[in-house]
């Protein structure tokens, strides 16, 4: 989808550093990490529910 090179990532990180400051970066990274974790967990649960429903339909 999106392909970022090392140069683009460095520019993005510098902009984030300027916007939020060095003291807030760890908490921003932690919040981003837990958000990604929750999205993945929700995606797995939805996939599991869909698989269960399709198995029930096949068994009927």
Buried (B, 14 or more C-beta within 10 A) or exposed (E): EEEEEEEEEEEEEEEBEEEEEEEEEEEEEEEEEEEEEEEEEEEEEEEEEEEEEEEEEEEE
